[in-house]
Amino acid sequence: MIKYLFTLLLVFIQFAVQAQNTGAISGKVIAKGGNSLEGVSIVLKENSQRTITEPDGSFRISGLGYGEFTVIAQGLGYNVEILQVVLSEETPTASVNFTLSASTNALQEVEVLGRKETTYKSDYSFIGTKTASLVIDVPQTISSVTKELMEDQQAFTLNDVVQNIAGVNQYSSYDDLTVRGFRNGYESGFRLVNGLLSGYSYGNGFFRVPLTANLERVEVLKGPGAALFGDINPGGTINMVTKKPLEEARKAVSFSVGSFQTIRSTLDFTGALNEDKSVLYRLNVGYENTKTFRDVNDRQSLMIAPTVTFRPTDNTTINAELVYSSFDGYLDRGLPIQGGDLFALPFSFAVNQPNDHFRVKDLSLNASLNHKINEWLSFNAAYMKFAYSEDIKEHRTLNTFADAPLNTVMNLRYFERLAKEYTDNLSAYFSLNRNTGSISHKIVLGADYVKFDTDNNSTMFEARQQMINGEAVPLTFDLKSPVYEIKNTINYIRRPLPQFFIDYINNVYHTTGLYVQDQLEVTNRLGLLLGLRYEMFRDERNYGDGEENIQQNVLLPRIGLTYSLLDNLNYFASYSQGFRPINPQYIKYPERYGRSEPFSNETSYQVEAGLKGEFFQKALFAILSLYQIEKRNTLVNTFQLTEEGNPIYRQNGRTRSQGVELELTGNILPNLTLNANYAFNHTEVLNADLDTENGMMAANAPEHSAGLWTKYTFTVPALRGIGVAVGGNYVSRRRMEVQVNAVNTGELIWDYWPAYTVVNAALFYNVNKFKFSFNLNNVLDRRYFVGGYDYFRASPGAPRNFMTTVGYTF
């Protein structure tokens, strides 16, 4: 198949050599006041060819064939303008001039209106300061992946996106990542949705990877974000920004088919609902049905996400968004490792049984308000309600082998669980813009409230044995002679409800944060950021002897500076702290979880410095950063169980991460788009509970990682509308999370997931309103692991696979 693709490309190129490049479009872009505008994107809708305006506002696109062209001018802070041009043999060149008016919603206080840009580069963000800020001016690293890059890569889940971000890789196949050397998922921090803590990645929501069908971009604020968001992972904060309504009507549908019997479809409609454009809407729908590359792991996913924006007055904007998502399939617990050989079993091998299932529904309501009180003061508020429910039946590993140390027969446990979780998140703050003498201030003063609650009607069934001919027999699974059949679970022997689940359903976690932040522009070149947050954690639990309210308070500072070395190049430096409260049952009853003394809260800090720049007429954004992060009291799951069925934990004293990252995002040429990243990350575990872990790298934290995606759109008439892309990613070896038993000797050893390189490619063709794309992933068909925990749960990567999509816009 690859040979045929390249042969086709060579034929196209031969035609290109013979073609005559005669047509051209030129012009100038100015603001309403008459000033020339530099760095404005000029895009031809028909073939996606683009250029950037010069300092005098001029532009030129040449090498065009004859026909009608739609010329789009779009720049940050200005409304989009569109003009039509016809090139013919009689008039092979044309001149068009644009006068752009300032946009009133380009940098909103709260992100309630959609992003109009259509590039890989995102100029602004809300995650770094809670208000609209240019990324180049924020004294901390912010990495972004826009919907355009996600669409070109046909990335359908969050895990498909992270290879585009320096220092981020998968920890496992769940919603479970490593950011700058530290795990980000499960008990290690929430995912943000539009800057609010959601139910994604926390609690049981950790097993469900979010879909991207309604995402405008994925952002990562590197390092602790606790001064802004409270309970956040020290490596970084993942923020998923959803698509918001646009004033102009846009409609798009797509249909896809690919490997593993995969069928997908998406829909994205937006526009105004009334004549004065005071009511806007957006509707996103995504659907997938696939067998996946894993045995007994079929899945069906659906997302429906309607959004409405109201603008009752010029000073008030309200946004309301409902997201419904469902998953019906299996919970993939990963690949077992037979006999210590990582590649002994096919990567499709799984322990799920045909009558297992994993059914998840989550529903969220996200509402936000921006009210401009006067020219210098505004009030902002946002609320999100997130409800998660699951129905699971699964056969999974007990994390032991029945024939150790040969390691070919696994002990199993059987789970049934019905659980519901609820997350409430309320944020309100005032934004004030004033000057004190020559110094300008952008002050944010506000409060956040978060509550995470479990339904105490949740229940669980666990078995490790079954009755056969009146005898209790352990549940096992022979890796050499696997049996997949409809299991009769009536004979399974129920175990008492474990204490950890009783603690889980009696948990009400809530926290309130009060914060103040000041962004100061001291001079035209020097900016400072000062922030302070006071967090008040409360955890209410019923331990059987009455309710108890455990309080944990902490003060979290943040400081940063930016200095403009050149008009397009900033130096930045920052210091920030992090804090995560430990679950109170680990403090009150540590013996239940394998420890004689109480566990301690997790704390962290980051020191970071670097350069941010915009090049090629601000079409390309680059960031170079150096950092050190230290985390104390990291909680580690040993994946062993007490006799009562509670997980056993240990705690490491310190883990240090030091590294350098480089990211390039945007356009090098008008028709050459790039997303490239490299990260060197040296981690070291210090003061570990296990002496053998001292001095080792952190679990699933590669020392080297890199990613590349570059797209080229042909400009010659014979290849008009055709584009090609190549890319891939590299991850060096990573240590497993826990020790494993060496085959034959049974000795406890640390093993590693091997390094890997994956190559991807794509072919695009745009004609009129149709778009065709063909993506080929893992072109070289490498066998690799994206992550995992130990010999019982490895997360293999997908073999060579393709996805073909036809889309239509109208």
N, C-alpha and C positions, 0 to 999 in steps of 0.2 A: 504493500500500500504506500509506503514511504517513497519507494522508487517511482511509482506512478505520479505522486504529488510533485516531486522534483522535476520529473520529465515535463509535466504540465507547465511548471514555472519557467523552465528553459524555453519552451515554445513561446510563452508570453514575452519573455525578454527578447527573443529574436524579432518578434513583431515590433517591440519597442524601439529596437535599434533602427528599424526601417521607417519609423513614424516621423512625421514632421511636427515639430513643436512650435506652432504659430500663434496660438491665442494667448492673450494676457489680460489681466484685470489689475488696475492700479487705482490709487486714490489717496484720500487724506481723511483723518479723523480728528475732529476738534470738539471741545466742550461747548456748551451753550454760550459761555462768556467769550468764546473765540480762542481760548488757549489750545495749543496742540496737545494731543494725548499720546503719550508713549506707552508701549507695553499692552495695547489693546489687541485682543485676539480677533483675527479676521478668518472666518471659516467658510468654506464652500460646502453647503449641505449635501450636494450630490455625491461628492467623493471624499469628504472629510479632509481635504487638503487645507492647510492653514498657514498663516504667517502672523508676525507680530509687528505692530507699527513702530517706526523709527522715532527718535527724539523729536523730530519735526511733525510727527503724526502721519507720515507717509507710509504706504505699503505697496507691494506689487506681488502678484502671483502669476507666474508664466508657465509655458509648456502645456497650455490647455487646448483641448479640441473644440470643435464648434458645437453650439447648443445653448440651452438656457441654464443659467446658474442662479442659485439663491445665495447671496452674500450676507453673512451674519457678522455683525460687529458686537463684541461683548467684552466688557472690562469691569473689574471690581469697583463697585461704587456707582455704576452707571446702568441705566436701562438698556436692554438689548434692542438693537435696531436691525431691520432686515430690508434688503433691496434686491430686486430682480435685474439680471443682466443677460443679454443675448449676444453671443459671439457667432459670427458667420464669415463666409469667405469675403463678403463685401466689407464687413466691420470686424476684423479679427481681434481688435483691442477695444477696451472700454474703460472709462474712468468713472468712478463712483466716489462720492464724498459723504461722510457721515457727520452729523452733529448730535452728540450724545447728551442726554439730560441726566442729571444726578439721580440716583435711585434712593428712595426713602427707606428701603428695607435691606440695603446691601449688608450692613452690619447692624443687626437687630440686637436689642438688649437680651431678648430671649429668642431662640431660634424657632420661629413660628411660620416663617415663609421659606419656600424652597430655594435651593441653590441653582442658579441659572447657568453657571459655568459647566462645560462638558469636557473636562480634561482630567488627566491623572493627578494634577497638582491642586491642592486645596490651600488657598491663601489664608484663610482665617479659621478660628476655632473658639469654642466657648469653654472647653474642658480645662484649659490652663489657668483661667482667671475668673470663671463664672460669668464673664461678660464677653462681648464680641471683641476679639483681639487678633491682630495680624500675627501669624505664627512666628514670623521673624522677630517680633518684638517681645515674645514671652521668654523669660530667662529659665527655661527648662525644655527638654526635648519633647516634641510632640510629633508623632508619626501618623500619617493618614493613608488610607486606601479608599479611593473614591469609587462610586458606582460604575464609572466608565471602565476602570481597571477590572472590577469584579465581573462586569459583563463580558469584556474581552476574554477573560480567563474562564468564563462560565463557572464561577465560584458560587456554589449553591448553599454552603454552610460556612459558619465562621472559621472552622478549621481549614477550609480551602483558601482563606484570605491571608493567614498569618505568615506565609512564606515571603510575603512582600514587605515585611517589617523587620528592620535590623534588631537582632537580639531577642526575637520572639520565635519560639518553636513549640511543637506539640509535646506535652508531657505524656499524654496517652490519647486514645481515640475518643475520649469523652470531651466535655467542655472544660478542658484541663490543659493549661499552657504553662510554659516556662518563659518568664520575662526577666531579662538581665540576670539569669541564674537562679531565680526563685519561682517556686510553684505558684500558679495563679488559678485557683479553682478549688471546689469542694469547701473546706473550712478556711481557705486562705484568701477570702475576699469575694465580694459581689461583682458581677458585671454591671456596668452603668448603661442605661438607655436614656438618651437625651440628658445626661448629667445626673440621673436619679438612680439610686440603688434598686435593682430589679431582683426577681427571683431566679434569674439565670445564674448558673455556675455555683450556687450556694445550696446547701442541703441536698435533697434528692434531685433538684434541678440541674445538678452537676452532670447527670447522665444524659441529658438531652442537649445536643449541640444546636444553637440558634440558627435559623435560616436567614438568608441575606435578601430575600425577595423585596422587602420593604426598607432596605437600608440605603441611605444616601452616601454614607462613608463609615468606615471603622477607624477610630482614633485610639492611640495609645499615649497616655501621659507617662513618660518614663520616670521611674523612681517613686518614692512615697508621695501619695496625693492626700494624705490624711488631713493636712491643714485645710483642704477644701471639702473632703468627702468623708472624713472619719475613718471607719473600719475599712482600710484599703491595703492591698498587698504592697510590700516594699519595692518589688521589681518594677511595677507599673500598673496603671489603671486602664482597663479596656472600656471604651465608651462606644456604644452603637448608636449612631445618629440616624433617625428614621427620615424617610422622604416626606417633605412638607408640600402643601399645595403651591401652585404657580398661578400667576394672573393669566398668562396666555394658555390656550388650550393645547394640550399635548396628549396623544394617545398612542400606546404601543402594546402589541401582543407578540408573543413568541411561542414556538413549538419546537421541542427538542426530542431527539432519540439518540441512544448511545449504548455503550457496552453494558453488560450485566442486565439486559432486558429493561433498560432504564427509559422511562418516558417522563418528560417534564413539560410544563407550560407556565407562562407568566403573563400577567396583565398589569399595565400601569396607565391609568387615566387621571388627568388633572385638568383644572381650568376654573373658570368663574361660574357661579350659579345664578348670578343676577347681572343686570346691565352696568351698575356702578362698581362692580367688582368688590363689593363689601363682604360677600360670602364666597369663599373658594373651597374646592374639594380636591381630594386625591384618593384614589382607590388602587391598592396593590393586592394582587392575588398571586400565589405561587403554589404549584402542585408537583409532586414527584411520586412515581411508583417505580421501585427498583428491587431486584433480587440482591444487589450488592455483590462484591466479589467473595463474600464470606458465606459459607454453607449455613443453612437454616437461619438466615438473617434478612429475609425479605422485609421491606418497610414501605410504608405509604405516608407521605407528609403533606399537610395542607396548611396554608396560611391565608387569612383574609384580613386585610388591614385598611379600613376606611378612615379618612382624616378630613376634618372640616375646620376652616379658619374663618372667624368672624372679625370684622373691623367695624364696630358700631359707630366709632368716631375716629377722627384723625389721630387721636392720642391713645386709643385703646385697641389692642389686638388680643384675641382669644383663640386658642387652638385646642381642639379636642380630638383624640385619636384612640381608636379601639383596635386591638390586635388579638385575633383568635388564631391559635395554632394547635394542630393535633398531629400525633404520631401513632401509628399502629404497626407494630412489627415485633422485633426481638431486642433484648438488651445484650449487646455483644460484649461478653466479658473477656474477649481477647483470645490469643493463640497460646496454648500450653506448649512448653518446651520439653520435648521427649529426650530423656537420657542426656541432658545437658547440651545437646546439639541444637543450636538456634535454627538450623535449616533442615532438621530431620523431617518435619511434617509439612505438607502443603500449606501455603498461606491462607487457603480457604478453610482450613480445618477449624471446627468449633465444637463446643461441648453442649450447645443448646439442643433441646429435644423438640420434636415437631409440635407438641401441644403446649410448649412454653409460649408466653406472649409478654409484650411490654407496650402498654397503651397509655399515652400521656395526652393531657389537654391542658393548655395554659391560656389564660385570658387576662389581658391587661388594659386598663384605662389610663391614658396619659393626658393630662390637661395642663395648659400653661396660660399665663396672663402677663401682658406687659402694658402698663399704664404710665404714660408720660405726664407727670404732674405739672412740670413746667420745663423750661429750656435746660435746666441743669439737674433736675431731680426726677427719678422714675421709680416705680414700684414694680417688682417682678415676683411672681409666685408660680409654683408648679407642683402638681400632685400626681402620683402614680399608684394605682392599686394593681397588684399582680397576684393572680390566683393560679396555683399549680396543683394538678391532681394526677395520680398515677395508679394503674392497676397492673401488677406484675406477677407473673408466675415464671420461675426460672430454675434450671439446674445449673449450678455454678461450682467452682472449685472451693474446697475447704482449706486451700493453701497448704496441703500436705500430700505426700505420695504414700500410697499403701504399700509399695514395694521399695521404699527408699533403702539404699541410695541408688538403685537402678533407675528410678524415676520414669517408669513407663505406665503405671496405674495410679490415677489420681483419686483421692478421696473427694466426694462431692457433698454438697449441702443443697437442700431444696428450699426455695423461698416462695411464699405468697405474701404480697404486701398491698394493702389499700391505704393510700396516704394522701393528705392534702396539706398544702402550705400556703400561707398568705403573707405578702409583703406590702406594707404601706410606707409611702415616702412623701413627705411634705417639705418643700423648700420655699422660703420667702425672704426677700432681701430688698433693700433700697440701694440704688445706684446714684451716686452724686458726682458731678463733674464741676469742679471749682478751681480757682487759682489762688495761691497765696504769694503775692508778689509775682516773680517771674516763673515760679514753679506751679505746674498744673497737676491736679490730683484727680484720680478716678477711684472713688472710694466705694467699697461694697460693705454693707453692714446687714447681717442677716442671721437667720436661724434655720436649722434643719431638724426634722424629726423622722426617725425610721423605726418601724416595728416589724419584726419577723415572728410569725405565729404558726404553730402546727395545730391541726385539728385533732382534739383529743379522742375523736371517734376513729382515728386511724388504727389499723390493726395489722398484725403480722403472724404468719405461720412459718415455722422452720422445722425441717427434719434432716437428720443425718443418717438414719437407719430405716429399714423397712422390715416388716414381718414376712418371712417366707417359711412355710411349713411350721409355723409356731416358733420360729427362731428369729431373733433380731440380727439382721445382716447389714453391714455398712453400705452406704451408697458409694459406688465406685464407677470409674470410667476407664476402660482399657484403651490407651492411646494407640496401641498396635492393632487392636481389633475393635474399633468403635461400633456401637450399636445405636441407631437412631430409630426410635419407635414411640408410639403414643403410650405414655407412661400411665399406669394405674396408681394414682397417688393415694387411694383410699387406704392402702396398707402402710403408708408412710407413718412413722412414729413421731407424733408431735412433741416438740421440746417446750419447756416453759418459756413464757415471753421473757426475753433477755432484758436486763436492767437498762442497757443503753437505749433500748427502744422505749421503755417506760419514761426515762429521762427526756427522750426526744419529744414524745407527745405531750409532756407536761411543761414544755418550754415556751416562755414568752420573752423574746429578746427585744428590747427597745433602747434607743439612744437619742439624746438631744445634743445638738452642737450649736454653739454660739460663736460667731466669727466676725472678724473685721479684716479688711484688706485694703491696701492703698497702693495704686500704681502711680508713681510720681515721674513726671518728665522734668528732670532737674535742668537740663539744657537740651538743645536740639539734638545732641548726640548721646546724652547720658539719661538712662531710665532706671528707676529702682522699683522693686516690688517688695512690700512688707506685709506679712500676713500672720495672724494669730487666731487659733481656734481653741475653745474650751469644750471638751467632749465629756458628756455625762452618760455612761453606760449603765443600764439597769437590766437585770435578768431575773425574772420571776419564775420560780419553779416549785412544784409541789413534790417533795421528796418522801411523802408518806407520813411525815410528822408535822404537817402544816406548811403553808406557803412561806417562802422566804424571798426577800428582795435583796439581791446582792448588788452593791454599787461599786463602780470603778470609774474614777475621774482622771482626766489627763489634760495637760496643756501642750498644744502642738504648734510650734513656730515654723515660719517659712520666710526666707529672705533671698532675694535675687537681684541681679543687675544686668543691664544690657548697655553696650557702648557701641555706637556706630563708627566703625573704623573707616568705612567708605559708604557712599550712598546706598550701595547694594550689599553691604557686608557688615554683620553685627557680631561682636563678641558677647558671650553671656556667661554668667556664673551663678550658682544657686546652692542653697542648703535647705534641706527639708527633713522632717521627722515623720515616722510612722508608728502606729500602735494598733494592735489587735487584741481585744480582750479574750482571755481563755474561757472556755465553757465552764460555768461555775461548778458543775458536777466533778470536773477534774481537780478543782480546788477542795471541794467539800468531801468527796469520796474518791481520792486518788487510788486507793487499794482496789477499787472495782476495775480500774484500767491499767493494772500492772505496776503501780508505783507506790512506794511507802510514804512519800512526802508529797505535798501539793505541787501541782504544776504551776509554772509562772506565766505571766502575760508575755506576748511577743512584742518586742520593740525594735525599731530600726531607724537608720538615718541614711541620707545620701548627700554627697558632695559632688557637684558636677560643673564642668566648664566646657566651652566649645565655641564654634563658629557657625553662624547661619548666613547663607547668602543666596541671592537671586541673580542668575546669569542668563546669557543669551536673550537680552532684552526682557528679563524677568519671566521668561518662559520656563526656566529650569530652577528648581529649588534644591539647595544642597545643605546638608548639616553634618558637621563633624563634632563629636562629643566625647569627652573623657569623664569617667565617673568612678566613684567608690561607694559601695553600699555595704553596710554591716547590719545584720539581723541577729537578734539575741533571742534565745529560748524557742527555737523552731520545734514545733510539735511534729513528731514523725510516727506514722502508723506502721507497726511492725508486721501487720497482716497475720499476726498470731491472735488466738482467742483464749480467753479464760475458760474454765470449765463451765461457767454460767453462760458463755456465748458473747461476752463483752470484748470489744477490740482492745488490744494491748498497745499502749503508746510509750514512747520514750521522748526525751527532749534534749536537743543539742544546745550547748551554751552560746556559741557564736558561729556564724557563717559569713564570710567576707566575699564580696564580688567586686572585681576591678576590671575595667575594660575600656574599649574604644569602639565607637560606631561611626559608620559613614553611610549616608543615604543620599541618593540623587533621584529626583522625581520631576517629570515635566517633559518639555520638548527641547531637543538639541537642534533639530531642523524643523521647519514647519510641518513636514510630513514624517518626522522620525520622533517617536515618543518613547520615553525611557522610565523604567522604575528599577533601580539597582540598589543593593544594600550589602554591607559587610559588617560583621561584628566579631571582635575578639573579646572573649569574656573569661577571665581567670577566676574561678571560685575555689574556696578552701574552707573546709569544715574545721572549726577550732572548738576545743572544750566539749567534745562529743560525749554522749553517754557510753558509746562503745569506743574503746581505745583504738580498735582497728580502723575506725572511720576518721580519726584525727589526721589532718593533712590531706585528705582526699578531696576531689572535686565534689560539688553538690550534685545531688541526684538529678539525672536528665538535664544537665546543664552543659551543653557542648562548649568547648573552648573556642571553636571557629564555626561560623555559619555565614552563609551568603545566599543572596537571591538575585535573580535577573529576569526582567521581562522587557523586551523591546519590540516595538511595532513600527513597521515601515509601510507607508501608503504610496503606491506608485502614482506619479504625476504625468507620465507620458500618455497621450491619447489612447494608444492601443491597449493600455492596461488600466484605463480609467475605472475607478471604483474597487480595484483589487489591492489588498493589503496582506502582508505576512507578518508573523510574530514568532519569535523564538525566546526561550527562557529556561528557567529551572532553578534548582536550589541545592545547596551543599550543606550538610550538617556533619560535624566531626563526631567521634565516638562519645557516648554518654554512659555514666555509671548507673546501674540499676538502683532502685530505691532501698531495697533491703538485701541482706546476704542470702545466698542460696547454697544448697548442699552440692558439693562436688560429687559427680558420679563415681561409684565404686568405693571411694573413701568415706563419703558422707561429711567431709570437712566443710565448715562454713567458709565461703569465699565471696568476694565481690566480683561480679561479672559486669560486662559492658555490652551495650547495644553498639554494633559496628557503625562506622562512618558510612555515609551514602551520598551519591550525587544523582539527581533526577533531572532529565532533560524533557522539556515540553515544547510544542510547536502549535501554530494555528494558521489558518488561511481564512481570509475575509473577502467578501464581495458585496458591494453596495450598488444597487441599481434602482433609480427612482426612490420609492418608499420602502423597498424590500432590502433586507439585510440577510446574507447567508454567512454562516461561520462554521468552520470545522476545526475542532481542537483535538489534538493527539497528545495525551499525557503519558509520562514515563516511556518516552519513545524507545529507549534502549531496553525496556522491560527488566529493570533491576529489581531484585528482591531486597527489601529494606524494611526497617522498623522505624515508625515515626516516634515511638516511645514505648512506655510500659513500666511495669513495677518489678517483676521478678520472673521466675520460671513458670509461674502459674498464669500470669496475665501479661502477655506481650501484645503490642499493638502494631500489626504489620501494615505496610503501605500497599496501596493498590497496584496490581500489575498494569501492563500497557492497556490503555483504554481510550475510547474516543467519545466525543459528543458532537452531534450535528444539530444546528439550530437554524430555523428560518423565522425571521421577524418582520413585522410590518408596522410602520408608523403612519398615523393619519390625524 
